[in-house]
Amino acid sequence: MAAKTKSTIYEGSAARVFQFYLQNSDEHTAVVRFLEEHLPGEFKRMVADKNELAVLGVGSGGGEVDVQILSLLQSIFPTLPITVDIVDGSVELLANFKALVAKTENLQKTPFTWHVMSSEDYRKQIKDVKKYDFIHLIQMIYFVDDLTESIKFYHSILKKNGSLVIIIEKTGHSWDTLWRTSEELEDEETPRYRSSEDVLASLKTLGLKYEEYSIPTTFDITECFDPNSETGQRLLCYLTETDDFYQSFTPQIRADILNLIRSKCSTEKDGKILFDNCLSCMIVHA
């Protein structure tokens, strides 16, 4: 899930909390490992009879996963020209993405077009939208106003044999339990919580062809239960989408949330408390 922000854009403290979470979890590692296993076959099917590839990343943030996807694509098709469009509203995270591209030798000659705007603005404002062979919406579908219309739009700009990849928290796992159980976490400034069942409902409504996969991943939240741990406090801010967990709730509500996280959202292994961060990936076909 993303940090709380009314504009649904990571900037300032929200961007820093998000980056801190990524540094303390293996979410990106799990996603990249999954994509490296499943995308090569999809890419080979996708590029049949094509002499170039167009890729669109939406909500790409700092680009850590995008760079891995593009490097994988280049390794499979080293002579095929690739163009990349990126849509993200965070100036701060896109600056990180551009810096990462500059340090990635095999991408320095790849043409990038940067759209500094939200998915909603891109969908509504961009005219004469080009079509793409591969589009990915990774951990960003929480931020769109109309889920079904957004999926319909991105599917509509796929080229022949193209693929749309959507990755989101899996229904029935810890994020889902935390956000659907704790009423105190919901307010008008928080992006509407969604999980895989919401995306699947939209795909079925639209009659689209897709496959669904699970991406198992956990992260260590042991320090969240130490009130003196700065790491624990910052992770709690991310989990609850608050600027300051201990200032945002009464002692009783804090205790209830911590009990919910520990008893319903986590497991213990080798003395560590692990949050079940299982993801769902839908590969949708043109």
Backbone torsions as a table, in degrees:
resi	resn	phi	psi	omega
1	MET	NA	164.1	-176.5
2	ALA	-102.3	160.0	-179.9
3	ALA	-70.5	151.4	-176.4
4	LYS	-63.9	129.0	175.9
5	THR	-165.1	128.2	-174.7
6	LYS	-63.0	-32.7	-179.4
7	SER	-82.8	-5.1	-177.9
8	THR	58.1	33.5	178.0
9	ILE	-126.7	133.9	179.2
10	TYR	-78.6	112.7	171.8
11	GLU	-142.5	160.2	174.0
12	GLY	55.1	-129.4	-175.6
13	SER	-63.7	-33.4	179.2
14	ALA	-63.6	-41.6	178.4
15	ALA	-65.1	-39.7	-178.8
16	ARG	-68.3	-40.3	177.2
17	VAL	-63.4	-42.1	179.0
18	PHE	-62.0	-46.7	179.7
19	GLN	-63.8	-36.1	178.3
20	PHE	-64.2	-41.8	177.1
21	TYR	-59.7	-45.9	-178.9
22	LEU	-61.7	-36.4	179.0
23	GLN	-68.8	-23.9	-176.0
24	ASN	-108.3	14.4	176.4
25	SER	-137.6	167.4	177.0
26	ASP	-108.4	26.8	-176.7
27	GLU	-58.3	-50.9	-178.6
28	HIS	-64.0	-37.5	177.8
29	THR	-61.6	-43.1	179.8
30	ALA	-65.9	-41.4	179.9
31	VAL	-64.6	-46.9	-179.3
32	VAL	-63.1	-42.2	178.8
33	ARG	-60.0	-43.3	178.3
34	PHE	-63.5	-46.9	-177.3
35	LEU	-65.2	-37.5	178.0
36	GLU	-63.9	-29.1	179.4
37	GLU	-80.5	-37.0	-171.1
38	HIS	-103.0	-23.3	-174.1
39	LEU	-79.2	-31.6	-177.8
40	PRO	-52.5	-46.0	177.7
41	GLY	-64.1	-38.8	178.3
42	GLU	-65.0	-41.7	179.1
43	PHE	-62.9	-42.5	-178.2
44	LYS	-65.6	-37.7	175.6
45	ARG	-66.8	-36.8	-173.8
46	MET	-70.1	-35.2	-171.0
47	VAL	-94.2	6.7	-178.5
48	ALA	-53.3	126.3	176.4
49	ASP	62.8	27.6	178.2
50	LYS	-115.0	145.6	-179.6
51	ASN	-108.7	6.0	174.1
52	GLU	-161.9	163.2	-179.6
53	LEU	-130.4	139.9	176.8
54	ALA	-118.5	128.1	-176.4
55	VAL	-120.1	138.1	176.6
56	LEU	-125.4	123.5	173.8
57	GLY	-110.1	128.1	-177.8
58	VAL	-117.1	127.5	-176.7
59	GLY	68.9	39.8	-172.2
60	SER	-78.0	-13.9	177.4
61	GLY	58.8	-129.8	-177.5
62	GLY	-78.5	-1.9	172.1
63	GLY	81.7	9.8	-176.3
64	GLU	-59.7	-42.3	179.6
65	VAL	-78.0	-38.3	179.8
66	ASP	-56.4	-45.3	-178.4
67	VAL	-60.5	-38.7	178.5
68	GLN	-67.8	-41.0	178.5
69	ILE	-63.1	-46.8	-178.0
70	LEU	-66.1	-38.2	177.5
71	SER	-65.2	-38.8	176.4
72	LEU	-63.2	-45.1	179.8
73	LEU	-60.9	-43.1	179.2
74	GLN	-66.6	-35.2	-179.5
75	SER	-68.0	-29.5	179.8
76	ILE	-82.4	-36.3	-178.5
77	PHE	-128.0	73.3	-172.6
78	PRO	-65.0	-21.6	-177.2
79	THR	-103.4	-1.8	-175.8
80	LEU	-87.8	121.7	178.6
81	PRO	-63.6	138.4	-179.4
82	ILE	-126.1	131.9	172.1
83	THR	-114.0	146.9	-173.6
84	VAL	-130.7	130.0	170.4
85	ASP	-113.7	137.7	-179.8
86	ILE	-125.6	130.7	177.6
87	VAL	-116.3	118.3	175.5
88	ASP	-161.3	138.8	-176.6
89	GLY	-85.1	-7.2	-175.2
90	SER	-92.5	110.6	176.1
91	VAL	-61.5	-39.3	-177.4
92	GLU	-64.0	-47.9	-178.5
93	LEU	-71.9	-34.1	177.4
94	LEU	-66.9	-31.7	175.0
95	ALA	-63.1	-39.9	175.8
96	ASN	-63.4	-40.5	179.1
97	PHE	-61.7	-47.8	-179.2
98	LYS	-62.0	-38.6	178.1
99	ALA	-65.6	-37.5	178.5
100	LEU	-66.4	-41.2	176.9
101	VAL	-61.1	-42.2	-178.6
102	ALA	-62.2	-27.7	-179.5
103	LYS	-91.6	-6.9	-176.9
104	THR	-101.1	103.2	-169.1
105	GLU	-55.8	-42.8	-175.2
106	ASN	-72.8	-8.3	-179.9
107	LEU	-106.4	-3.6	-172.4
108	GLN	-67.4	-21.5	177.8
109	LYS	-103.1	2.1	178.1
110	THR	-80.4	126.4	-179.5
111	PRO	-74.3	125.7	177.0
112	PHE	-112.8	140.1	169.7
113	THR	-117.7	125.0	-173.7
114	TRP	-104.2	121.8	177.5
115	HIS	-108.7	101.1	-176.4
116	VAL	-85.3	83.9	-178.2
117	MET	-165.8	165.7	177.4
118	SER	-76.3	165.5	175.2
119	SER	-58.3	-41.3	-179.7
120	GLU	-60.8	-44.7	-180.0
121	ASP	-67.3	-38.2	178.0
122	TYR	-62.2	-45.1	-179.0
123	ARG	-63.8	-36.1	-173.8
124	LYS	-92.9	-28.1	-171.4
125	GLN	-101.5	-32.6	-175.4
126	ILE	-73.4	124.1	177.2
127	LYS	-100.3	155.6	179.8
128	ASP	51.6	50.4	-178.9
129	VAL	-62.7	131.4	177.0
130	LYS	-72.1	166.2	178.6
131	LYS	-103.9	157.2	-171.7
132	TYR	-131.1	152.8	175.4
133	ASP	-84.0	-32.7	-176.4
134	PHE	-141.9	126.0	178.7
135	ILE	-127.6	135.7	175.5
136	HIS	-128.9	138.2	176.7
137	LEU	-122.2	90.2	-173.2
138	ILE	-104.5	113.9	177.3
139	GLN	54.9	40.6	179.4
140	MET	-131.9	-5.8	-171.8
141	ILE	-70.7	-11.9	176.1
142	TYR	-63.1	-25.6	-168.5
143	PHE	-91.4	-8.8	-177.0
144	VAL	-83.1	148.5	-178.7
145	ASP	-73.3	-47.2	-176.6
146	ASP	-118.8	103.3	-174.0
147	LEU	-61.0	-51.1	-176.1
148	THR	-63.9	-42.9	179.5
149	GLU	-66.1	-35.5	178.7
150	SER	-66.0	-46.0	178.3
151	ILE	-63.3	-41.8	178.1
152	LYS	-58.3	-43.4	-179.5
153	PHE	-63.0	-51.4	-176.5
154	TYR	-66.5	-34.4	175.5
155	HIS	-65.6	-34.3	-177.2
156	SER	-69.4	-18.0	-179.1
157	ILE	-105.6	20.4	170.9
158	LEU	-82.8	140.9	172.2
159	LYS	-78.2	173.2	176.6
160	LYS	-54.9	133.7	-178.6
161	ASN	67.1	11.1	-178.3
162	GLY	-72.5	166.3	-179.0
163	SER	-132.2	140.7	173.8
164	LEU	-115.2	121.3	-180.0
165	VAL	-107.7	125.8	177.5
166	ILE	-120.1	126.1	176.5
167	ILE	-121.7	131.6	-173.8
168	ILE	-152.7	164.7	177.0
169	GLU	-61.6	140.6	-176.4
170	LYS	-83.9	132.9	177.7
171	THR	-58.4	138.1	177.5
172	GLY	90.3	0.0	178.7
173	HIS	-109.7	-168.9	-162.9
174	SER	-62.7	-44.9	178.5
175	TRP	-58.8	-43.9	-178.9
176	ASP	-60.8	-45.1	179.3
177	THR	-63.1	-47.0	-177.5
178	LEU	-61.4	-48.9	-172.1
179	TRP	-83.4	-20.4	177.1
180	ARG	-93.4	-11.0	-179.4
181	THR	-99.0	-42.5	-173.1
182	SER	-90.0	101.8	-179.6
183	GLU	-64.5	-25.7	-176.9
184	GLU	-66.3	-19.1	-177.1
185	LEU	-83.1	-14.2	-176.3
186	GLU	-94.6	132.8	170.3
187	ASP	-153.3	177.3	-172.5
188	GLU	-69.2	-16.9	-178.7
189	GLU	-92.2	-8.9	-177.1
190	THR	-90.6	131.2	175.8
191	PRO	-55.4	141.9	-177.8
192	ARG	-58.8	129.4	179.3
193	TYR	-71.2	134.1	175.2
194	ARG	-134.4	154.0	173.8
195	SER	-137.4	-173.6	-170.6
196	SER	-59.5	-32.6	-178.5
197	GLU	-62.9	-30.9	178.5
198	ASP	-69.4	-41.9	178.6
199	VAL	-66.5	-43.0	179.9
200	LEU	-61.5	-37.6	178.6
201	ALA	-63.2	-41.3	178.9
202	SER	-66.5	-42.3	179.2
203	LEU	-61.4	-40.2	178.8
204	LYS	-69.5	-38.7	176.8
205	THR	-60.0	-39.6	-178.5
206	LEU	-81.8	-9.8	179.7
207	GLY	68.3	33.6	-176.4
208	LEU	-90.4	151.5	178.3
209	LYS	-89.0	130.3	-176.3
210	TYR	-154.8	164.7	167.2
211	GLU	-123.3	146.0	177.7
212	GLU	-115.9	138.9	178.8
213	TYR	-132.9	155.7	174.6
214	SER	-101.6	144.4	176.0
215	ILE	-122.4	94.2	-178.6
216	PRO	-68.1	135.0	175.4
217	THR	-161.8	147.5	176.3
218	THR	-132.8	164.8	168.1
219	PHE	-143.3	151.7	-172.2
220	ASP	-77.2	116.7	179.3
221	ILE	-115.6	20.5	-177.2
222	THR	-51.6	-43.0	-175.5
223	GLU	-70.2	-13.3	176.9
224	CYS	-63.5	-20.7	-176.7
225	PHE	-98.8	9.3	173.1
226	ASP	-110.3	104.7	-176.0
227	PRO	-62.3	-13.8	179.5
228	ASN	-95.0	-0.5	-177.6
229	SER	-89.8	120.9	176.8
230	GLU	-66.7	-39.4	177.2
231	THR	-59.9	-45.3	179.4
232	GLY	-61.5	-42.0	-179.7
233	GLN	-64.4	-40.8	-179.3
234	ARG	-68.9	-36.3	176.5
235	LEU	-68.3	-35.9	176.6
236	LEU	-65.2	-35.6	175.7
237	CYS	-60.8	-40.6	179.4
238	TYR	-69.2	-45.9	-177.9
239	LEU	-61.4	-35.1	-174.8
240	THR	-105.5	1.5	-179.9
241	GLU	53.5	48.8	177.4
242	THR	-123.1	156.2	175.3
243	ASP	-76.3	-30.1	179.7
244	ASP	-151.3	104.1	-175.1
245	PHE	-57.3	-44.6	-173.8
246	TYR	-74.6	-22.1	177.4
247	GLN	-92.7	-15.2	-172.7
248	SER	-86.6	-19.8	-174.8
249	PHE	-132.5	156.9	173.9
250	THR	-69.9	160.8	178.6
251	PRO	-54.5	-38.3	-179.0
252	GLN	-68.4	-42.5	179.5
253	ILE	-66.6	-39.8	176.3
254	ARG	-58.5	-45.6	-179.5
255	ALA	-63.0	-39.2	179.8
256	ASP	-65.5	-42.7	-179.6
257	ILE	-65.9	-44.0	179.2
258	LEU	-63.6	-38.0	177.5
259	ASN	-65.7	-41.2	178.3
260	LEU	-62.6	-45.8	-179.5
261	ILE	-60.9	-42.9	-175.8
262	ARG	-76.1	-41.0	-172.4
263	SER	-86.3	-30.2	-173.3
264	LYS	-114.9	-17.5	-172.2
265	CYS	-114.6	-3.1	-170.6
266	SER	-137.3	163.9	171.8
267	THR	-129.5	160.2	178.0
268	GLU	-110.8	134.3	-180.0
269	LYS	-149.2	126.6	178.4
270	ASP	53.0	39.3	177.7
271	GLY	79.3	4.4	180.0
272	LYS	-109.8	147.5	175.6
273	ILE	-100.4	117.7	-172.8
274	LEU	-112.0	125.0	177.4
275	PHE	-82.6	128.4	-178.4
276	ASP	-79.7	103.2	-172.9
277	ASN	-106.6	37.4	-175.4
278	CYS	-60.2	135.6	-179.5
279	LEU	-111.4	163.3	174.4
280	SER	-122.1	136.5	177.7
281	CYS	-119.6	125.9	174.1
282	MET	-110.1	122.7	173.5
283	ILE	-101.5	112.5	-174.0
284	VAL	-105.3	133.5	-175.1
285	HIS	-98.1	148.6	178.4
286	ALA	-62.3	NA	NA
